[in-house]
Amino acid sequence: MTALRLGRVLPAPPERVWRAFTDPEALAAWFWPARFATTARVDARPGGALRISAEAGGMAVSGTFRTVEPPRRLVFTWRWDGDDEETLVTVELAEIDGGTALTLTHEGFAEGTVRDDHRTGWSDCLDRLPGWLKPEGADVRAGNERGGGDRESPEFHYGPDRRDIDHR
């Protein structure tokens, strides 16, 4: 089994970053590009369900929350629709001066190539998160009407401090 770990320094308090992962409307706003018409269902409690789907993108993922420690730690399973492999995601948030350090660990991949695909996917998702976290009324410049920023937009400059930590 293999894993990935990614880190970001985000310009918002842990409570706002927590909301980005646990509020269905917030999660749908930044997780995938706006053109995917993403929807989310989140029951952030141990045993609660998670589902993120993108009808326009033709994909969906589901999981079950195992650990919910607001606003510091989330652990949930992860399985793509139509896939037999279930993996485990841990999101850890730590308050730092001026924001939040986020560490995302995704483990349990049977193959390194699948892990690498998820590394790319998570990086794309996390690169959109600062646009959603930006204070209300701030100029995000991405053309994402839901406030999340669209990584594909060449005008999107409000980027995170990327810390791709390691492969295991």
C-alpha positions as a Python dict, from the first residue, in 0.01 Angstrom:
ca = {
    (1, 'M'): (0, 0, 0),
    (2, 'T'): (114, 353, -74),
    (3, 'A'): (14, 705, 36),
    (4, 'L'): (52, 1071, -44),
    (5, 'R'): (79, 1377, 175),
    (6, 'L'): (18, 1736, 68),
    (7, 'G'): (44, 2054, 267),
    (8, 'R'): (-79, 2409, 224),
    (9, 'V'): (-56, 2730, 423),
    (10, 'L'): (-392, 2901, 389),
    (11, 'P'): (-483, 3265, 463),
    (12, 'A'): (-779, 3192, 692),
    (13, 'P'): (-842, 3068, 1045),
    (14, 'P'): (-888, 2693, 1101),
    (15, 'E'): (-1263, 2738, 1158),
    (16, 'R'): (-1311, 2878, 806),
    (17, 'V'): (-1097, 2603, 650),
    (18, 'W'): (-1297, 2347, 851),
    (19, 'R'): (-1617, 2492, 707),
    (20, 'A'): (-1474, 2455, 355),
    (21, 'F'): (-1456, 2079, 412),
    (22, 'T'): (-1769, 2022, 622),
    (23, 'D'): (-2035, 2258, 485),
    (24, 'P'): (-2190, 2102, 170),
    (25, 'E'): (-2242, 2432, -10),
    (26, 'A'): (-1889, 2548, 71),
    (27, 'L'): (-1732, 2219, -36),
    (28, 'A'): (-1921, 2222, -367),
    (29, 'A'): (-1811, 2581, -430),
    (30, 'W'): (-1437, 2513, -439),
    (31, 'F'): (-1371, 2140, -471),
    (32, 'W'): (-1394, 2100, -849),
    (33, 'P'): (-1412, 2369, -1120),
    (34, 'A'): (-1744, 2559, -1137),
    (35, 'R'): (-1813, 2421, -1486),
    (36, 'F'): (-1850, 2073, -1328),
    (37, 'A'): (-2169, 2181, -1146),
    (38, 'T'): (-2050, 2011, -827),
    (39, 'T'): (-2289, 1913, -550),
    (40, 'A'): (-2199, 1780, -207),
    (41, 'R'): (-2365, 1602, 84),
    (42, 'V'): (-2178, 1611, 413),
    (43, 'D'): (-2283, 1459, 745),
    (44, 'A'): (-1970, 1546, 941),
    (45, 'R'): (-1996, 1309, 1235),
    (46, 'P'): (-1840, 968, 1294),
    (47, 'G'): (-2033, 724, 1074),
    (48, 'G'): (-2181, 1011, 869),
    (49, 'A'): (-2173, 1009, 490),
    (50, 'L'): (-1979, 1221, 243),
    (51, 'R'): (-2064, 1248, -126),
    (52, 'I'): (-1921, 1485, -384),
    (53, 'S'): (-2058, 1459, -735),
    (54, 'A'): (-2008, 1647, -1058),
    (55, 'E'): (-2275, 1566, -1312),
    (56, 'A'): (-2107, 1779, -1579),
    (57, 'G'): (-1769, 1624, -1498),
    (58, 'G'): (-1911, 1272, -1500),
    (59, 'M'): (-1764, 1173, -1165),
    (60, 'A'): (-1858, 1120, -802),
    (61, 'V'): (-1689, 1005, -484),
    (62, 'S'): (-1839, 879, -158),
    (63, 'G'): (-1709, 807, 187),
    (64, 'T'): (-1783, 769, 555),
    (65, 'F'): (-1645, 991, 829),
    (66, 'R'): (-1439, 800, 1082),
    (67, 'T'): (-1301, 1088, 1292),
    (68, 'V'): (-1444, 1439, 1329),
    (69, 'E'): (-1255, 1672, 1565),
    (70, 'P'): (-1361, 2033, 1489),
    (71, 'P'): (-1176, 2236, 1374),
    (72, 'R'): (-860, 2028, 1371),
    (73, 'R'): (-897, 1681, 1217),
    (74, 'L'): (-1118, 1493, 971),
    (75, 'V'): (-1071, 1130, 870),
    (76, 'F'): (-1296, 976, 605),
    (77, 'T'): (-1300, 691, 357),
    (78, 'W'): (-1284, 765, -15),
    (79, 'R'): (-1425, 560, -302),
    (80, 'W'): (-1495, 670, -658),
    (81, 'D'): (-1825, 557, -807),
    (82, 'G'): (-1765, 238, -1005),
    (83, 'D'): (-1436, 164, -827),
    (84, 'D'): (-1379, -117, -577),
    (85, 'E'): (-1079, 43, -406),
    (86, 'E'): (-1153, 229, -84),
    (87, 'T'): (-882, 453, 59),
    (88, 'L'): (-853, 679, 362),
    (89, 'V'): (-817, 1059, 373),
    (90, 'T'): (-699, 1255, 677),
    (91, 'V'): (-722, 1635, 684),
    (92, 'E'): (-534, 1805, 966),
    (93, 'L'): (-555, 2177, 1040),
    (94, 'A'): (-320, 2374, 1264),
    (95, 'E'): (-348, 2741, 1348),
    (96, 'I'): (-41, 2941, 1251),
    (97, 'D'): (34, 3313, 1247),
    (98, 'G'): (-192, 3462, 981),
    (99, 'G'): (-377, 3145, 885),
    (100, 'T'): (-389, 2768, 886),
    (101, 'A'): (-144, 2494, 798),
    (102, 'L'): (-335, 2215, 623),
    (103, 'T'): (-191, 1865, 587),
    (104, 'L'): (-381, 1615, 375),
    (105, 'T'): (-281, 1249, 384),
    (106, 'H'): (-444, 1002, 146),
    (107, 'E'): (-344, 640, 207),
    (108, 'G'): (-423, 287, 109),
    (109, 'F'): (-351, 296, -265),
    (110, 'A'): (-266, -41, -412),
    (111, 'E'): (-57, 116, -689),
    (112, 'G'): (176, 414, -714),
    (113, 'T'): (19, 528, -1041),
    (114, 'V'): (-324, 561, -875),
    (115, 'R'): (-163, 750, -587),
    (116, 'D'): (4, 984, -834),
    (117, 'D'): (-327, 1050, -1011),
    (118, 'H'): (-482, 1140, -675),
    (119, 'R'): (-186, 1363, -594),
    (120, 'T'): (-259, 1562, -910),
    (121, 'G'): (-632, 1573, -834),
    (122, 'W'): (-588, 1683, -472),
    (123, 'S'): (-333, 1946, -578),
    (124, 'D'): (-582, 2090, -826),
    (125, 'C'): (-856, 2093, -562),
    (126, 'L'): (-640, 2249, -293),
    (127, 'D'): (-517, 2513, -538),
    (128, 'R'): (-879, 2637, -568),
    (129, 'L'): (-937, 2653, -192),
    (130, 'P'): (-770, 2992, -122),
    (131, 'G'): (-1011, 3160, -365),
    (132, 'W'): (-1305, 3036, -159),
    (133, 'L'): (-1133, 3132, 167),
    (134, 'K'): (-1065, 3487, 53),
    (135, 'P'): (-1275, 3734, 254),
    (136, 'E'): (-1626, 3816, 131),
    (137, 'G'): (-1618, 4084, -136),
    (138, 'A'): (-1249, 4034, -220),
    (139, 'D'): (-1147, 4027, -586),
    (140, 'V'): (-1087, 3662, -676),
    (141, 'R'): (-1063, 3732, -1054),
    (142, 'A'): (-1137, 3379, -1156),
    (143, 'G'): (-1484, 3412, -1299),
    (144, 'N'): (-1616, 3146, -1065),
    (145, 'E'): (-1952, 3283, -963),
    (146, 'R'): (-1959, 3055, -659),
    (147, 'G'): (-1649, 3218, -517),
    (148, 'G'): (-1412, 2925, -533),
    (149, 'G'): (-1174, 3035, -804),
    (150, 'D'): (-1109, 2819, -1108),
    (151, 'R'): (-755, 2692, -1135),
    (152, 'E'): (-779, 2679, -1514),
    (153, 'S'): (-825, 3055, -1534),
    (154, 'P'): (-495, 3223, -1627),
    (155, 'E'): (-599, 3530, -1423),
    (156, 'F'): (-624, 3342, -1094),
    (157, 'H'): (-332, 3464, -882),
    (158, 'Y'): (-449, 3417, -524),
    (159, 'G'): (-253, 3097, -474),
    (160, 'P'): (-162, 2894, -168),
    (161, 'D'): (179, 2822, -30),
    (162, 'R'): (213, 2474, -183),
    (163, 'R'): (390, 2213, 20),
    (164, 'D'): (385, 1878, -151),
    (165, 'I'): (546, 1688, 130),
    (166, 'D'): (621, 1334, 26),
    (167, 'H'): (526, 1007, -136),
    (168, 'R'): (527, 692, 72),
}
